[in-house]
């Protein structure tokens, strides 16, 4: 498929228009609600478009996009879904992580965690955890709950199914990377998935139970109302029950534990 249509319009949709379309559609396919999507010109089709009009562009999952390409899904049906997106009906976009049966490695803060049941626990809350499948040969199951620095949930993972709420300012999915924005150029969470057995937290700004987490691929800082409590980097943990445990804040008696 060419990079320009018969009118010379480039296929690449400008950044601001992509964000407008994502926000309007609820960050997922308007028909299915799946969070891996393509930008689809439907009114008119891309070949006839003179410009990138956000009102004529929507989000379709790969399957629905292929149906459009094969002409088994009409522009009229897409237009109806665009007026009432599935993600807006549900309040979230969702998708399934593709993990295998042989364990999940989590890369975070310059550290690697493999086959740890709980990767991160804060004040008794399991923020990121992994459990074994119910039957042999089935995938390992990842669960997690991420919030931004205001405490609002940005991303929820439950047994490999991840959901991003439509109350987020923006959710961008490019290739293997999911980025959640709180505002322009203000990233709340950025993660990269490398199936079948790896996930990398590339950036995080998160609040939970009075702790503020600021981190990227190289380090993790934990703050509370009194300032910086922990600076953590360069760890390796294999087979721990709880790899990183930040205990409840209790005045000067609060403490933290890290697997080494």
Backbone as CSV, one residue per row, in Angstrom:
resi,resn,N_x,N_y,N_z,CA_x,CA_y,CA_z,C_x,C_y,C_z
1,UNK,0.845,-1.180,0.000,0.000,0.000,0.000,0.887,1.239,0.000
2,UNK,0.599,2.225,-0.873,1.455,3.381,-1.023,1.444,4.296,0.183
3,UNK,2.500,5.097,0.289,2.621,6.044,1.388,1.819,7.312,1.135
4,UNK,1.384,7.528,-0.122,0.550,8.678,-0.463,-0.635,8.204,-1.310
5,UNK,-1.756,8.896,-1.178,-2.920,8.524,-1.974,-2.913,9.266,-3.306
6,UNK,-3.963,9.128,-4.060,-3.987,9.699,-5.412,-3.994,11.219,-5.414
7,UNK,-4.281,11.812,-4.254,-4.234,13.270,-4.128,-2.903,13.753,-3.556
8,UNK,-1.998,12.810,-3.286,-0.697,13.174,-2.736,-0.682,13.304,-1.225
9,UNK,-1.767,12.917,-0.547,-1.829,13.001,0.916,-0.988,11.894,1.536
10,UNK,-0.073,12.244,2.429,0.765,11.254,3.108,-0.072,10.398,4.041
11,UNK,0.292,9.113,4.151,-0.477,8.196,5.004,-0.325,8.541,6.489
12,UNK,0.817,9.098,6.889,1.059,9.395,8.295,0.097,10.465,8.807
13,UNK,-0.635,10.141,9.875,-1.579,11.081,10.480,-0.827,11.937,11.500
14,UNK,-0.951,13.260,11.436,-0.231,14.132,12.373,-0.539,13.810,13.834
15,UNK,0.436,14.080,14.694,0.371,13.730,16.108,-0.871,14.277,16.797
16,UNK,-1.169,15.557,16.600,-2.303,16.169,17.292,-3.616,15.540,16.869
17,UNK,-3.736,15.187,15.588,-4.965,14.561,15.117,-5.078,13.141,15.662
18,UNK,-3.957,12.403,15.709,-3.983,11.050,16.290,-4.483,11.090,17.727
19,UNK,-3.971,12.058,18.510,-4.404,12.149,19.900,-5.893,12.487,20.000
20,UNK,-6.373,13.406,19.165,-7.798,13.756,19.177,-8.663,12.546,18.886
21,UNK,-8.251,11.741,17.907,-9.017,10.539,17.548,-8.975,9.530,18.689
22,UNK,-7.802,9.320,19.283,-7.702,8.366,20.401,-8.631,8.757,21.546
23,UNK,-8.613,10.022,21.922,-9.441,10.485,23.031,-10.922,10.312,22.724
24,UNK,-11.328,10.648,21.505,-12.744,10.545,21.133,-13.225,9.098,21.128
25,UNK,-12.331,8.184,20.708,-12.713,6.774,20.573,-12.544,5.978,21.863
26,UNK,-11.907,6.561,22.875,-11.715,5.832,24.126,-10.517,4.919,24.121
27,UNK,-9.556,5.153,23.183,-8.261,4.465,23.152,-8.329,3.024,22.669
28,UNK,-9.357,2.679,21.921,-9.428,1.327,21.387,-10.379,1.239,20.207
29,UNK,-10.479,0.051,19.636,-11.339,-0.189,18.487,-12.777,0.204,18.804
30,UNK,-13.387,0.995,17.928,-14.746,1.482,18.202,-15.768,0.365,18.108
31,UNK,-15.430,-0.748,17.449,-16.363,-1.870,17.320,-16.160,-2.912,18.416
32,UNK,-14.888,-3.237,18.720,-14.583,-4.359,19.622,-14.109,-3.917,21.004
33,UNK,-13.554,-2.719,21.103,-12.990,-2.265,22.369,-11.573,-2.747,22.610
34,UNK,-10.958,-3.429,21.614,-9.593,-3.919,21.796,-8.603,-2.758,21.706
35,UNK,-7.541,-2.846,22.515,-6.647,-1.704,22.696,-5.465,-1.668,21.743
36,UNK,-5.298,-2.690,20.912,-4.304,-2.625,19.843,-5.051,-2.206,18.588
37,UNK,-4.696,-1.067,18.029,-5.533,-0.457,16.999,-4.696,0.122,15.857
38,UNK,-5.388,0.402,14.767,-4.859,1.180,13.649,-5.769,2.388,13.444
39,UNK,-5.232,3.435,12.829,-6.039,4.598,12.468,-6.661,4.335,11.100
40,UNK,-7.978,4.466,11.008,-8.716,4.138,9.800,-9.478,5.348,9.263
41,UNK,-9.182,5.717,8.017,-9.972,6.734,7.330,-11.233,6.057,6.782
42,UNK,-12.391,6.539,7.182,-13.629,5.913,6.722,-14.570,6.902,6.031
43,UNK,-14.367,8.195,6.216,-15.252,9.190,5.618,-14.453,10.424,5.203
44,UNK,-13.830,10.389,3.988,-13.847,9.289,3.011,-12.743,8.277,3.295
45,UNK,-12.664,7.209,2.466,-11.537,6.292,2.543,-10.243,7.051,2.267
46,UNK,-9.140,6.497,2.754,-7.860,7.197,2.604,-7.544,7.519,1.141
47,UNK,-7.863,6.628,0.236,-7.516,6.852,-1.169,-8.187,8.096,-1.735
48,UNK,-9.298,8.513,-1.133,-10.048,9.667,-1.633,-9.887,10.913,-0.763
49,UNK,-9.152,10.792,0.356,-9.066,11.900,1.307,-8.167,13.019,0.792
50,UNK,-8.612,14.250,0.998,-7.817,15.419,0.654,-6.997,15.906,1.836
51,UNK,-7.413,15.536,3.044,-6.707,15.928,4.267,-7.022,14.917,5.363
52,UNK,-6.287,15.011,6.446,-6.539,14.140,7.601,-7.570,14.816,8.501
53,UNK,-8.826,14.541,8.239,-9.931,15.127,9.005,-10.232,14.209,10.187
54,UNK,-10.036,14.676,11.429,-10.255,13.788,12.577,-11.677,13.237,12.648
55,UNK,-12.662,13.971,12.115,-14.042,13.479,12.141,-14.246,12.300,11.197
56,UNK,-13.334,12.130,10.239,-13.443,11.017,9.301,-12.442,9.915,9.556
57,UNK,-11.791,9.958,10.719,-10.797,8.944,11.101,-11.246,8.292,12.400
58,UNK,-11.063,6.998,12.511,-11.441,6.300,13.735,-10.381,5.268,14.080
59,UNK,-10.598,4.515,15.159,-9.701,3.447,15.579,-10.358,2.098,15.320
60,UNK,-9.633,1.220,14.643,-10.081,-0.150,14.430,-8.975,-1.106,14.840
61,UNK,-9.341,-2.223,15.456,-8.365,-3.256,15.769,-7.864,-3.880,14.470
62,UNK,-6.817,-4.676,14.554,-6.222,-5.259,13.358,-7.235,-6.113,12.587
63,UNK,-8.086,-6.845,13.312,-9.056,-7.718,12.650,-10.099,-6.896,11.900
64,UNK,-10.625,-5.862,12.554,-11.626,-5.026,11.895,-11.008,-4.244,10.738
65,UNK,-9.754,-3.833,10.916,-9.065,-3.122,9.854,-8.905,-4.003,8.614
66,UNK,-8.580,-5.292,8.836,-8.452,-6.224,7.722,-9.796,-6.455,7.028
67,UNK,-10.860,-6.469,7.791,-12.191,-6.609,7.193,-12.507,-5.426,6.294
68,UNK,-12.089,-4.226,6.722,-12.278,-3.050,5.873,-11.462,-3.191,4.587
69,UNK,-10.215,-3.655,4.723,-9.353,-3.797,3.542,-9.913,-4.829,2.566
70,UNK,-10.582,-5.871,3.097,-11.151,-6.923,2.248,-12.584,-6.616,1.823
71,UNK,-13.071,-5.441,2.256,-14.415,-4.972,1.889,-15.522,-5.858,2.439
72,UNK,-15.250,-6.500,3.588,-16.304,-7.260,4.274,-16.875,-6.480,5.458
73,UNK,-16.386,-5.270,5.656,-16.895,-4.373,6.689,-17.110,-3.010,6.033
74,UNK,-18.333,-2.522,6.076,-18.677,-1.313,5.341,-18.302,-0.054,6.108
75,UNK,-18.117,1.036,5.360,-17.858,2.338,5.973,-19.057,2.783,6.796
76,UNK,-20.262,2.392,6.385,-21.468,2.770,7.127,-21.483,2.133,8.521
77,UNK,-21.080,0.875,8.590,-21.021,0.190,9.888,-19.954,0.820,10.784
78,UNK,-18.810,1.142,10.188,-17.747,1.805,10.944,-18.223,3.159,11.450
79,UNK,-18.945,3.900,10.608,-19.435,5.226,10.997,-20.394,5.130,12.181
80,UNK,-21.255,4.123,12.193,-22.177,3.943,13.325,-21.411,3.654,14.611
81,UNK,-20.389,2.777,14.510,-19.585,2.451,15.690,-18.801,3.677,16.154
82,UNK,-18.352,4.477,15.223,-17.588,5.673,15.567,-18.416,6.660,16.380
83,UNK,-19.727,6.685,16.143,-20.604,7.592,16.881,-20.855,7.108,18.307
84,UNK,-20.687,5.806,18.534,-20.922,5.231,19.861,-19.856,4.180,20.148
85,UNK,-18.592,4.611,20.374,-17.472,3.669,20.493,-17.659,2.671,21.637
86,UNK,-17.264,1.440,21.375,-17.354,0.374,22.377,-16.608,0.744,23.655
87,UNK,-15.422,1.353,23.516,-14.637,1.714,24.700,-15.355,2.761,25.562
88,UNK,-16.061,3.673,24.922,-16.810,4.675,25.670,-18.005,4.047,26.374
89,UNK,-18.610,3.038,25.744,-19.709,2.320,26.398,-19.220,1.593,27.645
90,UNK,-18.052,0.936,27.520,-17.513,0.126,28.612,-16.742,0.947,29.638
91,UNK,-16.198,2.098,29.196,-15.374,2.922,30.081,-13.901,2.571,30.044
92,UNK,-13.499,1.650,29.143,-12.097,1.254,29.053,-11.838,0.537,27.739
93,UNK,-10.563,0.504,27.345,-10.092,-0.352,26.264,-9.337,-1.513,26.894
94,UNK,-9.367,-2.680,26.268,-8.727,-3.849,26.877,-8.015,-4.683,25.818
95,UNK,-7.074,-5.493,26.294,-6.310,-6.372,25.402,-5.653,-7.460,26.244
96,UNK,-5.161,-8.505,25.583,-4.547,-9.644,26.262,-3.050,-9.650,26.003
97,UNK,-2.260,-9.691,27.083,-0.822,-9.861,26.935,-0.523,-11.291,26.511
98,UNK,0.450,-11.458,25.636,0.833,-12.778,25.135,2.059,-13.273,25.906
99,UNK,1.815,-13.943,27.018,2.890,-14.542,27.789,2.851,-16.059,27.632
100,UNK,4.021,-16.692,27.769,4.124,-18.133,27.638,4.101,-18.832,28.993
101,UNK,4.313,-20.158,28.985,4.236,-20.942,30.214,5.536,-21.006,31.009
102,UNK,6.621,-20.402,30.501,7.940,-20.630,31.084,8.438,-19.510,31.987
103,UNK,7.551,-18.664,32.456,7.963,-17.613,33.380,7.983,-16.249,32.719
104,UNK,7.899,-15.202,33.544,7.891,-13.826,33.069,9.024,-13.070,33.760
105,UNK,9.857,-12.410,32.969,10.900,-11.538,33.500,10.396,-10.103,33.473
106,UNK,10.463,-9.414,34.615,10.081,-8.007,34.692,11.351,-7.182,34.855
107,UNK,11.585,-6.257,33.931,12.726,-5.350,33.984,12.242,-3.999,34.494
108,UNK,12.847,-3.540,35.581,12.360,-2.324,36.220,13.459,-1.771,37.118
109,UNK,13.725,-0.486,36.993,14.666,0.216,37.869,16.065,-0.409,37.828
110,UNK,16.523,-0.768,36.635,17.830,-1.373,36.502,17.915,-2.764,37.092
111,UNK,16.767,-3.362,37.345,16.703,-4.660,38.009,15.950,-5.656,37.140
112,UNK,16.212,-6.943,37.408,15.503,-8.013,36.729,14.855,-8.910,37.779
113,UNK,13.583,-9.187,37.584,12.840,-10.046,38.498,12.247,-11.196,37.687
114,UNK,12.602,-12.430,38.092,12.141,-13.608,37.358,11.536,-14.607,38.325
115,UNK,10.338,-15.084,37.976,9.641,-16.095,38.778,9.454,-15.655,40.226
116,UNK,9.211,-14.356,40.428,8.849,-13.846,41.750,7.328,-13.724,41.809
117,UNK,6.736,-14.245,42.876,5.273,-14.237,42.949,4.740,-12.812,43.026
118,UNK,5.359,-11.986,43.884,4.983,-10.573,43.989,6.208,-9.743,43.647
119,UNK,6.107,-8.927,42.609,7.221,-8.071,42.224,7.301,-6.835,43.093
120,UNK,6.149,-6.246,43.385,6.107,-4.991,44.133,4.891,-4.981,45.040
121,UNK,5.147,-4.811,46.347,4.077,-4.703,47.338,4.254,-3.388,48.095
122,UNK,3.192,-2.626,48.198,3.248,-1.335,48.896,2.168,-1.311,49.955
123,UNK,2.584,-1.175,51.196,1.656,-1.094,52.333,0.613,-2.218,52.275
124,UNK,1.071,-3.412,51.948,0.195,-4.571,51.910,-0.558,-4.769,50.611
125,UNK,-0.424,-3.849,49.667,-1.112,-3.946,48.380,-0.151,-4.509,47.336
126,UNK,-0.533,-5.612,46.698,0.300,-6.203,45.646,0.081,-5.425,44.351
127,UNK,1.048,-4.569,44.027,0.931,-3.711,42.853,1.206,-4.486,41.574
128,UNK,2.152,-5.422,41.614,2.496,-6.212,40.441,2.816,-7.624,40.894
129,UNK,2.113,-8.602,40.355,2.288,-9.977,40.812,2.111,-10.951,39.648
130,UNK,2.620,-12.159,39.841,2.570,-13.209,38.825,2.138,-14.502,39.498
131,UNK,1.229,-15.224,38.854,0.858,-16.534,39.393,0.952,-17.592,38.303
132,UNK,1.136,-18.812,38.752,1.273,-19.922,37.818,-0.081,-20.231,37.174
133,UNK,-0.064,-20.786,35.974,-1.327,-21.118,35.298,-2.060,-22.241,36.011
134,UNK,-3.344,-22.351,35.696,-4.171,-23.381,36.318,-3.875,-24.771,35.765
135,UNK,-3.337,-24.823,34.549,-3.041,-26.125,33.934,-1.702,-26.045,33.206
136,UNK,-1.015,-27.177,33.109,0.281,-27.230,32.443,0.168,-26.787,30.988
137,UNK,1.164,-26.011,30.547,1.183,-25.541,29.172,0.453,-24.239,28.939
138,UNK,-0.328,-23.785,29.920,-1.012,-22.503,29.792,-0.067,-21.378,30.201
139,UNK,-0.369,-20.119,29.824,0.559,-19.013,30.096,0.604,-18.623,31.567
140,UNK,1.782,-18.119,31.983,1.882,-17.478,33.286,0.959,-16.265,33.305
141,UNK,0.479,-15.888,34.502,-0.563,-14.873,34.606,-0.054,-13.665,35.394
142,UNK,-0.043,-12.521,34.729,0.427,-11.274,35.320,-0.758,-10.423,35.746
143,UNK,-0.660,-9.827,36.939,-1.683,-8.898,37.417,-1.004,-7.662,37.983
144,UNK,-1.665,-6.530,37.851,-1.084,-5.295,38.367,-2.097,-4.182,38.400
145,UNK,-1.786,-3.175,39.192,-2.653,-2.001,39.309,-1.756,-0.783,39.400
146,UNK,-1.818,0.072,38.382,-0.979,1.254,38.325,-1.846,2.503,38.412
147,UNK,-1.371,3.483,39.171,-2.077,4.753,39.285,-1.089,5.885,39.058
148,UNK,-1.610,7.081,38.740,-0.700,8.209,38.536,-0.429,8.906,39.866
149,UNK,0.273,10.048,39.837,0.669,10.705,41.087,-0.497,11.364,41.804
150,UNK,-1.684,11.366,41.177,-2.884,11.849,41.862,-3.643,10.702,42.525
151,UNK,-3.203,9.450,42.262,-3.892,8.287,42.801,-4.927,7.700,41.866
152,UNK,-5.180,8.327,40.706,-6.155,7.816,39.739,-5.583,6.617,38.995
153,UNK,-6.376,5.560,38.858,-5.931,4.350,38.168,-5.677,4.642,36.695
154,UNK,-4.505,4.266,36.204,-4.167,4.461,34.799,-4.230,3.160,34.021
155,UNK,-3.741,2.073,34.625,-3.703,0.787,33.933,-3.961,-0.330,34.936
156,UNK,-4.850,-1.233,34.569,-5.160,-2.397,35.390,-4.855,-3.649,34.597
157,UNK,-4.168,-4.595,35.217,-3.864,-5.882,34.586,-4.423,-6.980,35.477
158,UNK,-5.220,-7.849,34.909,-5.797,-8.959,35.669,-5.660,-10.237,34.862
159,UNK,-4.761,-11.126,35.310,-4.510,-12.398,34.622,-4.269,-12.180,33.127
160,UNK,-3.306,-11.271,32.827,-2.831,-10.971,31.470,-3.761,-10.081,30.658
161,UNK,-4.956,-9.811,31.144,-5.854,-8.899,30.437,-5.641,-7.492,30.990
162,UNK,-5.222,-6.567,30.127,-4.982,-5.211,30.589,-6.062,-4.275,30.075
163,UNK,-6.422,-3.335,30.940,-7.446,-2.354,30.602,-6.927,-0.963,30.915
164,UNK,-7.203,-0.034,30.004,-6.865,1.378,30.201,-8.167,2.168,30.192
165,UNK,-8.461,2.863,31.279,-9.719,3.584,31.395,-9.783,4.787,30.471
166,UNK,-11.007,5.106,29.992,-11.146,6.228,29.071,-11.062,7.579,29.766
167,UNK,-10.873,7.561,31.112,-10.659,8.824,31.824,-9.213,9.297,31.734
168,UNK,-8.322,8.450,31.235,-6.945,8.889,31.007,-6.933,10.034,30.002
169,UNK,-5.917,10.895,30.124,-5.807,11.990,29.161,-5.460,11.461,27.781
170,UNK,-4.533,10.499,27.721,-4.191,9.879,26.447,-3.530,8.535,26.713
171,UNK,-3.823,7.573,25.861,-3.195,6.256,25.886,-2.721,5.963,24.471
172,UNK,-1.414,5.817,24.318,-0.834,5.599,22.999,-0.219,4.207,22.946
173,UNK,-0.602,3.430,21.950,-0.047,2.096,21.747,0.691,2.097,20.419
174,UNK,2.004,1.954,20.482,2.834,1.926,19.280,3.694,0.669,19.336
175,UNK,3.431,-0.274,18.431,4.187,-1.525,18.447,4.013,-2.240,19.781
176,UNK,5.127,-2.501,20.461,5.102,-3.235,21.737,4.967,-2.313,22.947
177,UNK,4.876,-0.999,22.723,4.945,-0.047,23.822,3.592,0.606,24.103
178,UNK,3.217,0.633,25.379,2.001,1.300,25.841,2.426,2.501,26.677
179,UNK,1.971,3.694,26.297,2.308,4.907,27.028,1.032,5.596,27.469
180,UNK,0.946,5.902,28.765,-0.219,6.588,29.319,0.209,7.983,29.762
181,UNK,-0.480,8.980,29.231,-0.161,10.371,29.516,-1.185,10.959,30.476
182,UNK,-0.702,11.754,31.411,-1.572,12.503,32.303,-1.893,13.878,31.717
183,UNK,-1.011,14.392,30.876,-1.131,15.688,30.230,-0.092,15.715,29.112
184,UNK,-0.067,16.764,28.269,0.939,16.811,27.207,2.356,16.664,27.755
185,UNK,3.098,15.714,27.170,4.500,15.456,27.549,4.665,15.036,29.010
186,UNK,3.588,14.613,29.654,3.615,14.204,31.064,3.212,12.734,31.145
187,UNK,4.218,11.850,31.172,3.972,10.409,31.125,3.752,9.863,32.536
188,UNK,2.607,9.209,32.726,2.326,8.544,33.997,2.910,7.136,34.023
189,UNK,2.869,6.442,32.870,3.345,5.063,32.805,3.716,4.728,31.370
190,UNK,4.865,4.061,31.212,5.288,3.585,29.906,5.867,2.194,30.077
191,UNK,5.278,1.221,29.413,5.742,-0.154,29.526,5.920,-0.748,28.130
192,UNK,6.849,-1.685,28.034,7.100,-2.382,26.776,6.938,-3.878,26.994
193,UNK,6.217,-4.513,26.103,5.962,-5.942,26.183,6.807,-6.657,25.135
194,UNK,7.514,-7.694,25.562,8.326,-8.487,24.634,7.928,-9.951,24.807
195,UNK,6.843,-10.377,24.127,6.375,-11.751,24.309,7.393,-12.753,23.777
196,UNK,7.400,-13.971,24.377,6.369,-14.472,25.296,6.727,-14.362,26.774
197,UNK,7.833,-13.661,27.145,8.202,-13.761,28.548,8.824,-12.553,29.182
198,UNK,8.593,-11.344,28.664,9.278,-10.191,29.243,8.405,-8.944,29.198
199,UNK,8.480,-8.140,30.252,7.822,-6.851,30.315,8.799,-5.869,30.954
200,UNK,8.902,-4.670,30.404,9.816,-3.648,30.910,9.031,-2.401,31.286
201,UNK,9.200,-1.947,32.522,8.629,-0.671,32.947,9.647,0.405,32.587
202,UNK,9.356,1.177,31.557,10.305,2.170,31.066,10.207,3.505,31.798
203,UNK,9.014,3.821,32.298,8.847,5.051,33.069,7.600,4.924,33.927
204,UNK,7.673,5.466,35.156,6.516,5.420,36.041,6.521,6.632,36.962
205,UNK,5.353,7.245,37.103,5.094,8.258,38.119,3.784,7.853,38.777
206,UNK,3.865,7.368,39.990,2.738,6.666,40.584,2.592,7.018,42.055
207,UNK,1.337,7.057,42.536,1.062,7.250,43.961,0.186,6.107,44.436
208,UNK,0.561,5.529,45.570,-0.285,4.516,46.191,0.014,4.463,47.682
209,UNK,-1.042,4.487,48.467,-0.946,4.368,49.921,0.055,5.372,50.514
210,UNK,0.078,6.581,49.974,0.949,7.612,50.535,2.372,7.609,50.021
211,UNK,2.719,6.655,49.181,4.041,6.613,48.561,3.965,7.195,47.148
212,UNK,5.011,7.894,46.753,5.123,8.426,45.401,6.324,7.751,44.731
213,UNK,6.072,7.041,43.645,7.113,6.302,42.938,7.486,7.048,41.664
214,UNK,8.765,7.342,41.512,9.296,7.959,40.314,10.416,7.058,39.805
215,UNK,10.293,6.573,38.580,11.311,5.659,38.110,11.321,5.498,36.613
216,UNK,12.366,4.811,36.142,12.487,4.475,34.728,13.225,3.148,34.622
217,UNK,13.846,2.874,33.486,14.540,1.597,33.306,15.787,1.480,34.177
218,UNK,16.278,2.591,34.712,17.551,2.581,35.429,17.429,2.661,36.945
219,UNK,16.380,3.294,37.468,16.290,3.487,38.910,14.838,3.656,39.344
220,UNK,14.625,3.533,40.646,13.323,3.792,41.259,13.552,4.623,42.515
221,UNK,12.838,5.732,42.623,12.848,6.549,43.832,11.479,6.486,44.480
222,UNK,11.471,6.360,45.797,10.235,6.300,46.559,10.207,7.485,47.518
223,UNK,9.188,8.320,47.398,9.037,9.500,48.234,7.780,9.372,49.087
224,UNK,7.773,10.074,50.214,6.540,10.281,50.960,6.485,11.766,51.335
225,UNK,5.600,12.125,52.226,5.449,13.531,52.581,6.732,14.117,53.159
226,UNK,7.593,13.280,53.700,8.843,13.748,54.289,9.994,13.842,53.315
227,UNK,9.763,13.447,52.048,10.822,13.515,51.049,11.249,12.143,50.572
228,UNK,12.451,12.063,50.027,12.963,10.823,49.456,13.215,9.794,50.553
229,UNK,12.635,8.600,50.387,12.843,7.515,51.347,13.793,6.451,50.806
230,UNK,13.665,6.126,49.505,14.435,5.018,48.941,14.904,5.391,47.541
231,UNK,16.156,5.074,47.253,16.661,5.116,45.875,17.158,3.715,45.581
232,UNK,16.605,3.113,44.521,16.832,1.684,44.284,17.225,1.466,42.831
233,UNK,18.267,0.644,42.600,18.660,0.307,41.235,19.569,-0.920,41.259
234,UNK,19.680,-1.556,40.113,20.662,-2.619,39.904,20.480,-3.845,40.758
235,UNK,19.272,-4.440,40.751,19.001,-5.612,41.569,18.656,-6.809,40.676
236,UNK,18.858,-8.013,41.193,18.436,-9.231,40.511,17.744,-10.116,41.540
237,UNK,16.531,-10.555,41.200,15.788,-11.414,42.121,15.218,-12.595,41.353
238,UNK,15.419,-13.779,41.887,14.926,-14.998,41.240,14.174,-15.835,42.271
239,UNK,12.912,-16.089,41.978,12.147,-17.020,42.790,11.717,-16.506,44.148
240,UNK,11.751,-15.182,44.373,11.311,-14.643,45.659,9.789,-14.676,45.764
241,UNK,9.295,-14.817,46.979,7.856,-14.691,47.195,7.447,-13.234,47.035
242,UNK,8.182,-12.320,47.677,7.954,-10.880,47.524,9.307,-10.235,47.246
243,UNK,9.489,-9.673,46.068,10.788,-9.121,45.689,11.019,-7.740,46.287
244,UNK,10.034,-6.853,46.181,10.149,-5.491,46.715,8.942,-5.233,47.604
245,UNK,9.207,-4.892,48.871,8.138,-4.696,49.842,8.333,-3.357,50.537
246,UNK,7.443,-2.409,50.276,7.465,-1.121,50.959,6.377,-1.157,52.021
247,UNK,6.800,-1.108,53.276,5.862,-1.269,54.375,5.063,0.000,54.605
248,UNK,3.964,-0.132,55.328,3.107,1.016,55.590,3.879,2.103,56.317
249,UNK,3.531,3.346,55.988,4.171,4.479,56.643,3.735,4.568,58.103
250,UNK,4.697,4.602,58.981,4.412,4.711,60.404,5.431,5.653,61.048
251,UNK,5.259,6.934,60.768,6.160,7.946,61.323,7.590,7.577,60.980
252,UNK,8.495,7.628,61.972,9.908,7.333,61.728,10.189,5.844,61.719
253,UNK,9.168,5.032,61.981,9.388,3.589,62.032,9.160,2.927,60.679
254,UNK,8.776,3.708,59.663,8.516,3.103,58.362,9.809,2.558,57.770
255,UNK,9.690,1.522,56.961,10.878,0.914,56.389,10.536,0.259,55.062
256,UNK,11.536,-0.251,54.401,11.307,-0.905,53.111,12.225,-2.108,53.012
257,UNK,11.805,-3.083,52.203,12.633,-4.258,52.007,12.785,-4.559,50.541
258,UNK,14.007,-4.903,50.115,14.279,-5.250,48.729,14.989,-6.590,48.693
259,UNK,14.574,-7.422,47.751,15.301,-8.655,47.537,16.661,-8.329,46.932
260,UNK,17.677,-9.082,47.261,19.015,-8.865,46.701,19.590,-10.186,46.235
